[in-house]
Amino acid sequence: MNLVGACTLTLRKDYFSSLLRAITGQQLSVQVARTIWSRITRLCADIEPQAILSLADEDLRGVGISKRKVLYMKPAEPYPPGQVRAFISLSDIRWLYPFTQNMVHSRCTCS
């Protein structure tokens, strides 16, 4: 800390939104991911599981989400009620790349 100063990382408490944002950005440049995420938030101001599940796949595809990522965002089984807190274990989500698992974990938890 003497070398770099205090940590200024802002922890996000909206775990579901953080997970979807991470999915959106996988394998994309920061700028492209930011653009697509802003389109998603215009399409669905309330980034909650039920709101995402109620969107048509074509609407998500229309803002730049790939077919595969739509499947990741809208699983066959509904999300548990309320905020998604633990994601069971991020390592159990096979399609979530290890880098993304670490990023979501570091942005949403404080040890």
N, C-alpha and C positions, 0 to 999 in steps of 0.2 A: 504494500500500500504506500510505502514511502516513495517508491519509484513512480507509480502511476496515479496515485491519489485514491480517493474514496470511490467505491463502486457506485455508478450512476444508473445501473440497470433498473428499469421500472418493471416490477412484477405485475403480470396481468392476472386478474382474478376471474376473468371470463374464460374458463378452460375450454369450453366448446368452441367459442369463436377463435381462440388461439390454435386449436387443433385444425379447424377448417382453413385458417389462414396459412398454416404450415403445409397442409395438403395442397392448397392453391399454389404455393411457391416452390414445391418440389420440382427440381430440374428446370427451373426458369431463372432468367436474370432477375435481379432485384427490381428493376424498373418495370418489366413485364408483369411480374407478380403483383407489384403495387397497383398497376393499372387495372388488372383483372379484379383484384380485391376491392378496389373502389367501385367497380361496376357491380360486384356482388352486393356491396352495402347499399347501393342505390336501388338494386332490384329487391332487396330484402333488408330493410332497416333494422329489423329485430333478428339478430343472428342467434336463433334458438333452435333446438332440434325440430320441434313441430313446424316452425316456419320453413325451415330448409326442406323437410320432408314433403311439405305441401306444394313446393315449387315444381313445375313441370321440368322434366329433364331437358327439354328443348330450351327453356328459359336459361338454365345454367350453361348449356352449350352455347347459347347466343351471346353470353358475356365473356366467352373464351375458355370455359372449363372443358377439358377433354372428356370423352366418353368414360374412360377409365376413372378419372377423378370424380365424375358424377357418381359412379358406383361407390367410391370410397366415402363420399359425403352423404349419400343416401343408402344406407345399408338395408338389406332385406328385412332385418329385425329392427323394430323401432328402438330408439335410444331410451334409456331409463328416464323416468320423469325428473324434472329439475335439471340443474347443471350437471354436466358430466365431470366428475371430479377425478376419478382415478384411471379412467379408460381401461379398467381391469389392470392391465400392465401394458404400458406402451410397447414393450418388447413382444407381447402377444399379438400385436397388430402387424401381420406379416408384410403388408404393403407399405407400412410407414418406415421409411429408410432410417437407419441408425442415427445419421446426422440429425434428421428431423425429430426423432424421438428425444435426443439430447437437447435440442433447441426448445421443444415444447416443454420438456421437463424443467429446464433452466429458467424459462420465462414464466412458469406458473407455480414454481415451488420455492420455498426458502428453507434452507437447512440450517 
